[in-house]
């Protein structure tokens, strides 16, 4: 299981979560960040660092955002990795 970035991240792209990830799981899309579920070790560091409460454990993603589970896996394959904090938009 892995953590998932959901709707509240859309448009803000805070990157505190990516900066604390010990496994470099984060990828930066045009409008939001995504987590690659393969290297994710469920450490919760990203969830605790997220200022918009956009990150959920895969088993706890609210029903209205369940599509983000597959979206994170898809987009992580095509978006560049991000490991450092940037100024949010």
N, CA, C and O atoms as a CHARMM CRD file, in Angstrom:
* protein
*
  356
    1    1 UNK  N      0.83200  -1.18500   0.00000 PROA 1      0.00000
    2    1 UNK  CA     0.00000   0.00000   0.00000 PROA 1      0.00000
    3    1 UNK  C      0.87800   1.25000   0.00000 PROA 1      0.00000
    4    1 UNK  O      2.05600   1.20200   0.35400 PROA 1      0.00000
    5    2 UNK  N      0.28300   2.35800  -0.40100 PROA 2      0.00000
    6    2 UNK  CA     1.04500   3.59900  -0.53600 PROA 2      0.00000
    7    2 UNK  C      0.17400   4.78900  -0.15100 PROA 2      0.00000
    8    2 UNK  O     -1.02800   4.66100   0.08000 PROA 2      0.00000
    9    3 UNK  N      0.81100   5.93300  -0.08900 PROA 3      0.00000
   10    3 UNK  CA     0.08700   7.17600   0.12300 PROA 3      0.00000
   11    3 UNK  C     -0.27200   7.76200  -1.23000 PROA 3      0.00000
   12    3 UNK  O      0.37600   7.46800  -2.23500 PROA 3      0.00000
   13    4 UNK  N     -1.31300   8.59800  -1.25500 PROA 4      0.00000
   14    4 UNK  CA    -1.88600   9.13100  -2.49300 PROA 4      0.00000
   15    4 UNK  C     -2.11900  10.63000  -2.33500 PROA 4      0.00000
   16    4 UNK  O     -2.64700  11.07500  -1.31600 PROA 4      0.00000
   17    5 UNK  N     -1.72800  11.40100  -3.33300 PROA 5      0.00000
   18    5 UNK  CA    -2.01300  12.84200  -3.36700 PROA 5      0.00000
   19    5 UNK  C     -3.37700  13.00900  -4.04300 PROA 5      0.00000
   20    5 UNK  O     -3.63400  12.41300  -5.08800 PROA 5      0.00000
   21    6 UNK  N     -4.24400  13.82100  -3.44000 PROA 6      0.00000
   22    6 UNK  CA    -5.61700  13.96100  -3.93000 PROA 6      0.00000
   23    6 UNK  C     -5.96500  15.41300  -4.29100 PROA 6      0.00000
   24    6 UNK  O     -5.10000  16.28900  -4.30400 PROA 6      0.00000
   25    7 UNK  N     -7.21500  15.63700  -4.57500 PROA 7      0.00000
   26    7 UNK  CA    -7.77300  16.90700  -5.07500 PROA 7      0.00000
   27    7 UNK  C     -7.28500  18.17700  -4.37900 PROA 7      0.00000
   28    7 UNK  O     -7.00300  19.15300  -5.07400 PROA 7      0.00000
   29    8 UNK  N     -7.16700  18.22600  -3.04700 PROA 8      0.00000
   30    8 UNK  CA    -6.74700  19.49100  -2.42300 PROA 8      0.00000
   31    8 UNK  C     -5.37800  19.99700  -2.88100 PROA 8      0.00000
   32    8 UNK  O     -5.05900  21.17000  -2.68800 PROA 8      0.00000
   33    9 UNK  N     -4.57100  19.13300  -3.48200 PROA 9      0.00000
   34    9 UNK  CA    -3.26000  19.54900  -3.99000 PROA 9      0.00000
   35    9 UNK  C     -3.38100  20.28200  -5.32600 PROA 9      0.00000
   36    9 UNK  O     -2.48500  21.04100  -5.69300 PROA 9      0.00000
   37   10 UNK  N     -4.45500  20.06900  -6.04300 PROA 10     0.00000
   38   10 UNK  CA    -4.58500  20.63600  -7.38300 PROA 10     0.00000
   39   10 UNK  C     -4.45500  22.15600  -7.34300 PROA 10     0.00000
   40   10 UNK  O     -5.22200  22.84000  -6.66500 PROA 10     0.00000
   41   11 UNK  N     -3.48200  22.66700  -8.07300 PROA 11     0.00000
   42   11 UNK  CA    -3.29600  24.10600  -8.17800 PROA 11     0.00000
   43   11 UNK  C     -2.36900  24.74300  -7.16700 PROA 11     0.00000
   44   11 UNK  O     -1.92900  25.87100  -7.38900 PROA 11     0.00000
   45   12 UNK  N     -2.05200  24.08900  -6.08000 PROA 12     0.00000
   46   12 UNK  CA    -1.20100  24.74200  -5.08200 PROA 12     0.00000
   47   12 UNK  C      0.23000  24.24300  -5.12600 PROA 12     0.00000
   48   12 UNK  O      1.16800  25.02600  -4.96800 PROA 12     0.00000
   49   13 UNK  N      0.40200  22.97700  -5.33400 PROA 13     0.00000
   50   13 UNK  CA     1.71200  22.35000  -5.43800 PROA 13     0.00000
   51   13 UNK  C      2.68400  22.74000  -4.33000 PROA 13     0.00000
   52   13 UNK  O      3.82400  23.11200  -4.60600 PROA 13     0.00000
   53   14 UNK  N      2.24400  22.65800  -3.09700 PROA 14     0.00000
   54   14 UNK  CA     3.18600  22.77200  -1.98200 PROA 14     0.00000
   55   14 UNK  C      4.12600  21.57900  -2.10500 PROA 14     0.00000
   56   14 UNK  O      3.69400  20.49100  -2.48700 PROA 14     0.00000
   57   15 UNK  N      5.37100  21.76000  -1.79500 PROA 15     0.00000
   58   15 UNK  CA     6.33600  20.67700  -1.99000 PROA 15     0.00000
   59   15 UNK  C      7.03400  20.24100  -0.70800 PROA 15     0.00000
   60   15 UNK  O      8.03200  19.52000  -0.75700 PROA 15     0.00000
   61   16 UNK  N      6.52100  20.66800   0.42400 PROA 16     0.00000
   62   16 UNK  CA     7.09100  20.22600   1.69000 PROA 16     0.00000
   63   16 UNK  C      7.08200  18.70700   1.77700 PROA 16     0.00000
   64   16 UNK  O      8.00700  18.10400   2.32200 PROA 16     0.00000
   65   17 UNK  N      6.03500  18.09100   1.23900 PROA 17     0.00000
   66   17 UNK  CA     5.88700  16.63900   1.26400 PROA 17     0.00000
   67   17 UNK  C      7.01200  15.95600   0.49500 PROA 17     0.00000
   68   17 UNK  O      7.57200  14.96500   0.96500 PROA 17     0.00000
   69   18 UNK  N      7.34200  16.47000  -0.66400 PROA 18     0.00000
   70   18 UNK  CA     8.40300  15.88500  -1.48300 PROA 18     0.00000
   71   18 UNK  C      9.76100  16.01500  -0.79800 PROA 18     0.00000
   72   18 UNK  O     10.59800  15.11700  -0.89100 PROA 18     0.00000
   73   19 UNK  N      9.97100  17.11800  -0.12100 PROA 19     0.00000
   74   19 UNK  CA    11.25600  17.36200   0.53600 PROA 19     0.00000
   75   19 UNK  C     11.51000  16.41000   1.70100 PROA 19     0.00000
   76   19 UNK  O     12.66500  16.11900   2.01100 PROA 19     0.00000
   77   20 UNK  N     10.45800  15.92200   2.35000 PROA 20     0.00000
   78   20 UNK  CA    10.64700  15.03200   3.50200 PROA 20     0.00000
   79   20 UNK  C     10.58600  13.55200   3.13400 PROA 20     0.00000
   80   20 UNK  O     10.85400  12.70000   3.98100 PROA 20     0.00000
   81   21 UNK  N     10.24400  13.23700   1.91000 PROA 21     0.00000
   82   21 UNK  CA    10.10500  11.83300   1.49100 PROA 21     0.00000
   83   21 UNK  C     11.47300  11.14700   1.45600 PROA 21     0.00000
   84   21 UNK  O     12.35500  11.57800   0.71300 PROA 21     0.00000
   85   22 UNK  N     11.66200  10.08600   2.24800 PROA 22     0.00000
   86   22 UNK  CA    12.95900   9.41100   2.26800 PROA 22     0.00000
   87   22 UNK  C     13.20000   8.49900   1.05900 PROA 22     0.00000
   88   22 UNK  O     14.31300   8.00900   0.86800 PROA 22     0.00000
   89   23 UNK  N     12.17900   8.27300   0.25400 PROA 23     0.00000
   90   23 UNK  CA    12.29300   7.34000  -0.87800 PROA 23     0.00000
   91   23 UNK  C     12.15900   8.00600  -2.23500 PROA 23     0.00000
   92   23 UNK  O     12.08800   7.31500  -3.25200 PROA 23     0.00000
   93   24 UNK  N     12.12300   9.32900  -2.27700 PROA 24     0.00000
   94   24 UNK  CA    11.99600  10.06900  -3.53400 PROA 24     0.00000
   95   24 UNK  C     10.81000   9.58800  -4.36200 PROA 24     0.00000
   96   24 UNK  O     10.94600   9.32700  -5.55800 PROA 24     0.00000
   97   25 UNK  N      9.65700   9.47100  -3.73000 PROA 25     0.00000
   98   25 UNK  CA     8.43500   8.95800  -4.36700 PROA 25     0.00000
   99   25 UNK  C      7.66100  10.00600  -5.15000 PROA 25     0.00000
  100   25 UNK  O      6.77600   9.65400  -5.93100 PROA 25     0.00000
  101   26 UNK  N      7.96900  11.28300  -4.96300 PROA 26     0.00000
  102   26 UNK  CA     7.14700  12.34400  -5.53800 PROA 26     0.00000
  103   26 UNK  C      7.54100  12.70000  -6.96500 PROA 26     0.00000
  104   26 UNK  O      8.71000  12.67100  -7.34800 PROA 26     0.00000
  105   27 UNK  N      6.50200  13.03800  -7.73400 PROA 27     0.00000
  106   27 UNK  CA     6.67300  13.46300  -9.12000 PROA 27     0.00000
  107   27 UNK  C      5.82500  14.71000  -9.32400 PROA 27     0.00000
  108   27 UNK  O      4.72600  14.82600  -8.78000 PROA 27     0.00000
  109   28 UNK  N      6.35500  15.64600 -10.12000 PROA 28     0.00000
  110   28 UNK  CA     5.69500  16.93000 -10.31400 PROA 28     0.00000
  111   28 UNK  C      4.98600  16.98800 -11.65700 PROA 28     0.00000
  112   28 UNK  O      5.61500  16.91900 -12.71300 PROA 28     0.00000
  113   29 UNK  N      3.65900  17.11600 -11.59900 PROA 29     0.00000
  114   29 UNK  CA     2.86500  17.33000 -12.79600 PROA 29     0.00000
  115   29 UNK  C      2.64500  18.81000 -13.01200 PROA 29     0.00000
  116   29 UNK  O      3.13800  19.63300 -12.24100 PROA 29     0.00000
  117   30 UNK  N      1.92000  19.15200 -14.03700 PROA 30     0.00000
  118   30 UNK  CA     1.68300  20.55500 -14.36000 PROA 30     0.00000
  119   30 UNK  C      0.90000  21.27700 -13.27100 PROA 30     0.00000
  120   30 UNK  O      1.17000  22.44300 -12.98500 PROA 30     0.00000
  121   31 UNK  N     -0.07700  20.59100 -12.65600 PROA 31     0.00000
  122   31 UNK  CA    -0.95800  21.25100 -11.69200 PROA 31     0.00000
  123   31 UNK  C     -0.88600  20.69900 -10.27400 PROA 31     0.00000
  124   31 UNK  O     -1.44400  21.29700  -9.35400 PROA 31     0.00000
  125   32 UNK  N     -0.21200  19.57700 -10.08100 PROA 32     0.00000
  126   32 UNK  CA    -0.14100  18.98400  -8.74500 PROA 32     0.00000
  127   32 UNK  C      0.99100  17.96200  -8.68200 PROA 32     0.00000
  128   32 UNK  O      1.63900  17.66300  -9.68500 PROA 32     0.00000
  129   33 UNK  N      1.20900  17.44100  -7.49100 PROA 33     0.00000
  130   33 UNK  CA     2.21500  16.40800  -7.28100 PROA 33     0.00000
  131   33 UNK  C      1.55400  15.04000  -7.24900 PROA 33     0.00000
  132   33 UNK  O      0.35100  14.92000  -7.01900 PROA 33     0.00000
  133   34 UNK  N      2.36200  14.00700  -7.48500 PROA 34     0.00000
  134   34 UNK  CA     1.88400  12.62700  -7.46700 PROA 34     0.00000
  135   34 UNK  C      2.88800  11.76500  -6.72000 PROA 34     0.00000
  136   34 UNK  O      4.07700  12.08300  -6.67600 PROA 34     0.00000
  137   35 UNK  N      2.41300  10.67300  -6.13200 PROA 35     0.00000
  138   35 UNK  CA     3.28000   9.73300  -5.42700 PROA 35     0.00000
  139   35 UNK  C      3.36100   8.44400  -6.22900 PROA 35     0.00000
  140   35 UNK  O      2.34300   7.88700  -6.64100 PROA 35     0.00000
  141   36 UNK  N      4.59200   7.97700  -6.44500 PROA 36     0.00000
  142   36 UNK  CA     4.80500   6.68000  -7.07900 PROA 36     0.00000
  143   36 UNK  C      4.57200   5.61700  -6.00300 PROA 36     0.00000
  144   36 UNK  O      5.29700   5.59000  -5.00900 PROA 36     0.00000
  145   37 UNK  N      3.58600   4.74600  -6.17700 PROA 37     0.00000
  146   37 UNK  CA     3.26900   3.77100  -5.14000 PROA 37     0.00000
  147   37 UNK  C      4.31900   2.67300  -4.96900 PROA 37     0.00000
  148   37 UNK  O      4.36600   2.02600  -3.92200 PROA 37     0.00000
  149   38 UNK  N      5.15400   2.45700  -5.97100 PROA 38     0.00000
  150   38 UNK  CA     6.12800   1.36400  -5.90600 PROA 38     0.00000
  151   38 UNK  C      7.19000   1.59500  -4.81500 PROA 38     0.00000
  152   38 UNK  O      7.37900   0.72200  -3.96800 PROA 38     0.00000
  153   39 UNK  N      7.88300   2.73800  -4.81100 PROA 39     0.00000
  154   39 UNK  CA     8.90400   2.92500  -3.76600 PROA 39     0.00000
  155   39 UNK  C      8.35300   3.41600  -2.42200 PROA 39     0.00000
  156   39 UNK  O      9.08900   3.44700  -1.43600 PROA 39     0.00000
  157   40 UNK  N      7.07900   3.79800  -2.36800 PROA 40     0.00000
  158   40 UNK  CA     6.50800   4.33100  -1.12200 PROA 40     0.00000
  159   40 UNK  C      6.56000   3.28500  -0.01400 PROA 40     0.00000
  160   40 UNK  O      6.13100   2.14700  -0.20400 PROA 40     0.00000
  161   41 UNK  N      7.09200   3.67800   1.15300 PROA 41     0.00000
  162   41 UNK  CA     7.22600   2.75900   2.28500 PROA 41     0.00000
  163   41 UNK  C      6.22800   3.04200   3.41000 PROA 41     0.00000
  164   41 UNK  O      6.37400   2.52700   4.51900 PROA 41     0.00000
  165   42 UNK  N      5.21900   3.85900   3.12200 PROA 42     0.00000
  166   42 UNK  CA     4.17500   4.15800   4.11600 PROA 42     0.00000
  167   42 UNK  C      4.72300   4.78600   5.39900 PROA 42     0.00000
  168   42 UNK  O      4.25900   4.46100   6.49200 PROA 42     0.00000
  169   43 UNK  N      5.68400   5.66400   5.27900 PROA 43     0.00000
  170   43 UNK  CA     6.31100   6.24300   6.46800 PROA 43     0.00000
  171   43 UNK  C      5.50000   7.37200   7.09200 PROA 43     0.00000
  172   43 UNK  O      5.75800   7.74100   8.23800 PROA 43     0.00000
  173   44 UNK  N      4.54200   7.92500   6.38400 PROA 44     0.00000
  174   44 UNK  CA     3.67500   9.01700   6.83500 PROA 44     0.00000
  175   44 UNK  C      4.34400  10.38700   6.86800 PROA 44     0.00000
  176   44 UNK  O      3.69300  11.37400   7.20900 PROA 44     0.00000
  177   45 UNK  N      5.60800  10.47000   6.52700 PROA 45     0.00000
  178   45 UNK  CA     6.30800  11.76400   6.57800 PROA 45     0.00000
  179   45 UNK  C      5.62100  12.78600   5.67700 PROA 45     0.00000
  180   45 UNK  O      5.44600  13.93900   6.07100 PROA 45     0.00000
  181   46 UNK  N      5.23500  12.37700   4.48600 PROA 46     0.00000
  182   46 UNK  CA     4.59600  13.30000   3.54900 PROA 46     0.00000
  183   46 UNK  C      3.23400  13.75400   4.03700 PROA 46     0.00000
  184   46 UNK  O      2.88100  14.92600   3.90700 PROA 46     0.00000
  185   47 UNK  N      2.47800  12.84200   4.59000 PROA 47     0.00000
  186   47 UNK  CA     1.14000  13.17500   5.08300 PROA 47     0.00000
  187   47 UNK  C      1.23200  14.21300   6.19700 PROA 47     0.00000
  188   47 UNK  O      0.44100  15.15600   6.23700 PROA 47     0.00000
  189   48 UNK  N      2.17900  14.04500   7.08600 PROA 48     0.00000
  190   48 UNK  CA     2.36200  14.98700   8.19200 PROA 48     0.00000
  191   48 UNK  C      2.86600  16.34400   7.71800 PROA 48     0.00000
  192   48 UNK  O      2.60500  17.35600   8.37000 PROA 48     0.00000
  193   49 UNK  N      3.58000  16.38700   6.59800 PROA 49     0.00000
  194   49 UNK  CA     4.14200  17.64200   6.09100 PROA 49     0.00000
  195   49 UNK  C      3.19000  18.40800   5.17900 PROA 49     0.00000
  196   49 UNK  O      3.41900  19.58800   4.91200 PROA 49     0.00000
  197   50 UNK  N      2.13900  17.77400   4.69900 PROA 50     0.00000
  198   50 UNK  CA     1.24200  18.39400   3.71900 PROA 50     0.00000
  199   50 UNK  C      0.37800  19.48300   4.35700 PROA 50     0.00000
  200   50 UNK  O     -0.43700  19.18000   5.22900 PROA 50     0.00000
  201   51 UNK  N      0.53700  20.74600   3.94100 PROA 51     0.00000
  202   51 UNK  CA    -0.23200  21.82800   4.54500 PROA 51     0.00000
  203   51 UNK  C     -1.69000  21.88400   4.07200 PROA 51     0.00000
  204   51 UNK  O     -2.50200  22.58200   4.68000 PROA 51     0.00000
  205   52 UNK  N     -2.03000  21.16800   3.01000 PROA 52     0.00000
  206   52 UNK  CA    -3.40000  21.20800   2.49100 PROA 52     0.00000
  207   52 UNK  C     -4.19800  19.94600   2.81200 PROA 52     0.00000
  208   52 UNK  O     -5.33900  19.80400   2.37200 PROA 52     0.00000
  209   53 UNK  N     -3.60900  19.04200   3.56800 PROA 53     0.00000
  210   53 UNK  CA    -4.26400  17.77600   3.92700 PROA 53     0.00000
  211   53 UNK  C     -4.75400  17.04300   2.68200 PROA 53     0.00000
  212   53 UNK  O     -5.88100  16.54800   2.63800 PROA 53     0.00000
  213   54 UNK  N     -3.88100  16.98100   1.66500 PROA 54     0.00000
  214   54 UNK  CA    -4.21600  16.35500   0.39000 PROA 54     0.00000
  215   54 UNK  C     -3.73300  14.91800   0.28900 PROA 54     0.00000
  216   54 UNK  O     -4.06100  14.22900  -0.67700 PROA 54     0.00000
  217   55 UNK  N     -2.95500  14.44600   1.27000 PROA 55     0.00000
  218   55 UNK  CA    -2.33600  13.12800   1.17700 PROA 55     0.00000
  219   55 UNK  C     -3.01000  12.15600   2.14400 PROA 55     0.00000
  220   55 UNK  O     -3.17400  12.43300   3.33200 PROA 55     0.00000
  221   56 UNK  N     -3.39400  11.01000   1.58900 PROA 56     0.00000
  222   56 UNK  CA    -4.07400   9.97200   2.36100 PROA 56     0.00000
  223   56 UNK  C     -3.41700   8.62600   2.10100 PROA 56     0.00000
  224   56 UNK  O     -2.86100   8.39600   1.02700 PROA 56     0.00000
  225   57 UNK  N     -3.48100   7.74500   3.08000 PROA 57     0.00000
  226   57 UNK  CA    -3.07700   6.37200   2.83800 PROA 57     0.00000
  227   57 UNK  C     -4.08300   5.79500   1.85200 PROA 57     0.00000
  228   57 UNK  O     -5.27000   6.11300   1.91600 PROA 57     0.00000
  229   58 UNK  N     -3.62200   4.96300   0.95500 PROA 58     0.00000
  230   58 UNK  CA    -4.47500   4.38400  -0.08500 PROA 58     0.00000
  231   58 UNK  C     -5.77400   3.79600   0.47300 PROA 58     0.00000
  232   58 UNK  O     -6.82100   3.90600  -0.16500 PROA 58     0.00000
  233   59 UNK  N     -5.72100   3.18800   1.62500 PROA 59     0.00000
  234   59 UNK  CA    -6.91800   2.59500   2.23500 PROA 59     0.00000
  235   59 UNK  C     -7.87000   3.63600   2.81900 PROA 59     0.00000
  236   59 UNK  O     -9.01600   3.32300   3.14100 PROA 59     0.00000
  237   60 UNK  N     -7.39500   4.87300   2.95500 PROA 60     0.00000
  238   60 UNK  CA    -8.20100   5.91200   3.60200 PROA 60     0.00000
  239   60 UNK  C     -8.59800   7.05500   2.67600 PROA 60     0.00000
  240   60 UNK  O     -9.12900   8.06500   3.13900 PROA 60     0.00000
  241   61 UNK  N     -8.35200   6.91700   1.39100 PROA 61     0.00000
  242   61 UNK  CA    -8.71900   7.97500   0.45200 PROA 61     0.00000
  243   61 UNK  C    -10.24000   8.12000   0.45300 PROA 61     0.00000
  244   61 UNK  O    -10.95100   7.13200   0.26500 PROA 61     0.00000
  245   62 UNK  N    -10.75100   9.34100   0.66300 PROA 62     0.00000
  246   62 UNK  CA   -12.20600   9.54200   0.62800 PROA 62     0.00000
  247   62 UNK  C    -12.80400   9.08200  -0.70100 PROA 62     0.00000
  248   62 UNK  O    -12.17000   9.19700  -1.75000 PROA 62     0.00000
  249   63 UNK  N    -13.99700   8.57600  -0.64700 PROA 63     0.00000
  250   63 UNK  CA   -14.66100   7.98900  -1.81500 PROA 63     0.00000
  251   63 UNK  C    -14.63100   8.91100  -3.03400 PROA 63     0.00000
  252   63 UNK  O    -14.37800   8.45100  -4.14700 PROA 63     0.00000
  253   64 UNK  N    -14.88500  10.20400  -2.83800 PROA 64     0.00000
  254   64 UNK  CA   -14.94200  11.11700  -3.97800 PROA 64     0.00000
  255   64 UNK  C    -13.58800  11.29600  -4.66500 PROA 64     0.00000
  256   64 UNK  O    -13.52900  11.82500  -5.77500 PROA 64     0.00000
  257   65 UNK  N    -12.50300  10.86400  -4.02500 PROA 65     0.00000
  258   65 UNK  CA   -11.16500  11.01900  -4.59500 PROA 65     0.00000
  259   65 UNK  C    -10.49000   9.68000  -4.90100 PROA 65     0.00000
  260   65 UNK  O     -9.28000   9.65300  -5.13000 PROA 65     0.00000
  261   66 UNK  N    -11.22100   8.58500  -4.91200 PROA 66     0.00000
  262   66 UNK  CA   -10.63500   7.25400  -5.13500 PROA 66     0.00000
  263   66 UNK  C     -9.94200   7.14600  -6.49300 PROA 66     0.00000
  264   66 UNK  O     -9.00500   6.36000  -6.63300 PROA 66     0.00000
  265   67 UNK  N    -10.37400   7.90600  -7.48900 PROA 67     0.00000
  266   67 UNK  CA    -9.73300   7.87300  -8.81300 PROA 67     0.00000
  267   67 UNK  C     -8.28100   8.35600  -8.75600 PROA 67     0.00000
  268   67 UNK  O     -7.48700   8.05100  -9.64600 PROA 67     0.00000
  269   68 UNK  N     -7.94300   9.10000  -7.72100 PROA 68     0.00000
  270   68 UNK  CA    -6.58100   9.60300  -7.58300 PROA 68     0.00000
  271   68 UNK  C     -5.57900   8.48700  -7.28500 PROA 68     0.00000
  272   68 UNK  O     -4.38000   8.67200  -7.48900 PROA 68     0.00000
  273   69 UNK  N     -6.04300   7.35100  -6.81200 PROA 69     0.00000
  274   69 UNK  CA    -5.13400   6.22200  -6.55300 PROA 69     0.00000
  275   69 UNK  C     -4.48300   5.79300  -7.86500 PROA 69     0.00000
  276   69 UNK  O     -3.25800   5.71000  -7.95400 PROA 69     0.00000
  277   70 UNK  N     -5.28900   5.52400  -8.87100 PROA 70     0.00000
  278   70 UNK  CA    -4.76300   5.12700 -10.18600 PROA 70     0.00000
  279   70 UNK  C     -4.04400   6.29300 -10.85900 PROA 70     0.00000
  280   70 UNK  O     -3.02500   6.09200 -11.52000 PROA 70     0.00000
  281   71 UNK  N     -4.56300   7.50900 -10.69700 PROA 71     0.00000
  282   71 UNK  CA    -3.95200   8.67500 -11.32600 PROA 71     0.00000
  283   71 UNK  C     -2.52700   8.89000 -10.82300 PROA 71     0.00000
  284   71 UNK  O     -1.63300   9.19600 -11.61300 PROA 71     0.00000
  285   72 UNK  N     -2.30600   8.73200  -9.51300 PROA 72     0.00000
  286   72 UNK  CA    -0.95900   8.88900  -8.96800 PROA 72     0.00000
  287   72 UNK  C      0.00400   7.89100  -9.60400 PROA 72     0.00000
  288   72 UNK  O      1.10900   8.26100 -10.00100 PROA 72     0.00000
  289   73 UNK  N     -0.40400   6.63900  -9.70100 PROA 73     0.00000
  290   73 UNK  CA     0.45600   5.60800 -10.29500 PROA 73     0.00000
  291   73 UNK  C      0.75300   5.91900 -11.76300 PROA 73     0.00000
  292   73 UNK  O      1.89000   5.78300 -12.21400 PROA 73     0.00000
  293   74 UNK  N     -0.26600   6.33200 -12.49700 PROA 74     0.00000
  294   74 UNK  CA    -0.09800   6.67200 -13.91800 PROA 74     0.00000
  295   74 UNK  C      0.84100   7.85300 -14.11700 PROA 74     0.00000
  296   74 UNK  O      1.78700   7.78300 -14.90100 PROA 74     0.00000
  297   75 UNK  N      0.57200   8.92800 -13.40400 PROA 75     0.00000
  298   75 UNK  CA     1.32600  10.16100 -13.60300 PROA 75     0.00000
  299   75 UNK  C      2.76200  10.06100 -13.07500 PROA 75     0.00000
  300   75 UNK  O      3.66100  10.71700 -13.60200 PROA 75     0.00000
  301   76 UNK  N      2.97600   9.25700 -12.05400 PROA 76     0.00000
  302   76 UNK  CA     4.33300   9.08300 -11.52500 PROA 76     0.00000
  303   76 UNK  C      5.25100   8.47800 -12.57800 PROA 76     0.00000
  304   76 UNK  O      6.46200   8.70300 -12.55400 PROA 76     0.00000
  305   77 UNK  N      4.68400   7.72000 -13.49300 PROA 77     0.00000
  306   77 UNK  CA     5.48600   7.09700 -14.54700 PROA 77     0.00000
  307   77 UNK  C      5.93400   8.09700 -15.61000 PROA 77     0.00000
  308   77 UNK  O      6.94200   7.87400 -16.28100 PROA 77     0.00000
  309   78 UNK  N      5.19800   9.19100 -15.76900 PROA 78     0.00000
  310   78 UNK  CA     5.52000  10.11900 -16.86100 PROA 78     0.00000
  311   78 UNK  C      5.98600  11.50400 -16.41100 PROA 78     0.00000
  312   78 UNK  O      6.51500  12.27000 -17.21700 PROA 78     0.00000
  313   79 UNK  N      5.79800  11.82900 -15.14400 PROA 79     0.00000
  314   79 UNK  CA     6.20300  13.14500 -14.63900 PROA 79     0.00000
  315   79 UNK  C      7.59000  13.06000 -14.00200 PROA 79     0.00000
  316   79 UNK  O      7.97500  12.01400 -13.47900 PROA 79     0.00000
  317   80 UNK  N      8.33600  14.16200 -14.04700 PROA 80     0.00000
  318   80 UNK  CA     9.68100  14.15900 -13.45400 PROA 80     0.00000
  319   80 UNK  C      9.63400  14.08100 -11.92500 PROA 80     0.00000
  320   80 UNK  O      8.69400  14.54900 -11.28200 PROA 80     0.00000
  321   81 UNK  N     10.65700  13.48800 -11.38500 PROA 81     0.00000
  322   81 UNK  CA    10.80100  13.36500  -9.93900 PROA 81     0.00000
  323   81 UNK  C     11.04700  14.73400  -9.32200 PROA 81     0.00000
  324   81 UNK  O     11.64700  15.60900  -9.94500 PROA 81     0.00000
  325   82 UNK  N     10.58000  14.90700  -8.09800 PROA 82     0.00000
  326   82 UNK  CA    10.85300  16.13900  -7.34300 PROA 82     0.00000
  327   82 UNK  C     11.25200  15.73300  -5.93100 PROA 82     0.00000
  328   82 UNK  O     10.56000  14.95000  -5.28100 PROA 82     0.00000
  329   83 UNK  N     12.36800  16.27000  -5.46600 PROA 83     0.00000
  330   83 UNK  CA    12.86900  15.90900  -4.14100 PROA 83     0.00000
  331   83 UNK  C     13.14700  17.11700  -3.25600 PROA 83     0.00000
  332   83 UNK  O     13.45600  16.96200  -2.07500 PROA 83     0.00000
  333   84 UNK  N     13.03900  18.31600  -3.81700 PROA 84     0.00000
  334   84 UNK  CA    13.34100  19.52200  -3.06100 PROA 84     0.00000
  335   84 UNK  C     12.12800  20.42200  -2.94600 PROA 84     0.00000
  336   84 UNK  O     11.22400  20.38800  -3.78000 PROA 84     0.00000
  337   85 UNK  N     12.12600  21.21700  -1.90900 PROA 85     0.00000
  338   85 UNK  CA    11.03700  22.16100  -1.68500 PROA 85     0.00000
  339   85 UNK  C     11.13400  23.31600  -2.67800 PROA 85     0.00000
  340   85 UNK  O     12.21700  23.84600  -2.93100 PROA 85     0.00000
  341   86 UNK  N      9.98100  23.69800  -3.23800 PROA 86     0.00000
  342   86 UNK  CA     9.88100  24.84900  -4.12000 PROA 86     0.00000
  343   86 UNK  C      8.84600  25.81500  -3.54400 PROA 86     0.00000
  344   86 UNK  O      8.06300  25.44600  -2.66900 PROA 86     0.00000
  345   87 UNK  N      8.84800  27.02200  -4.02800 PROA 87     0.00000
  346   87 UNK  CA     7.83400  27.97800  -3.62100 PROA 87     0.00000
  347   87 UNK  C      6.50500  27.55700  -4.24400 PROA 87     0.00000
  348   87 UNK  O      6.42800  27.37100  -5.45900 PROA 87     0.00000
  349   88 UNK  N      5.44400  27.40100  -3.42000 PROA 88     0.00000
  350   88 UNK  CA     4.15000  26.98900  -3.97700 PROA 88     0.00000
  351   88 UNK  C      3.53800  28.08100  -4.84200 PROA 88     0.00000
  352   88 UNK  O      3.85200  29.26400  -4.71000 PROA 88     0.00000
  353   89 UNK  N      2.65600  27.64400  -5.73100 PROA 89     0.00000
  354   89 UNK  CA     1.97600  28.60500  -6.59300 PROA 89     0.00000
  355   89 UNK  C      0.80000  29.19800  -5.88500 PROA 89     0.00000
  356   89 UNK  O      0.09600  30.03500  -6.45000 PROA 89     0.00000
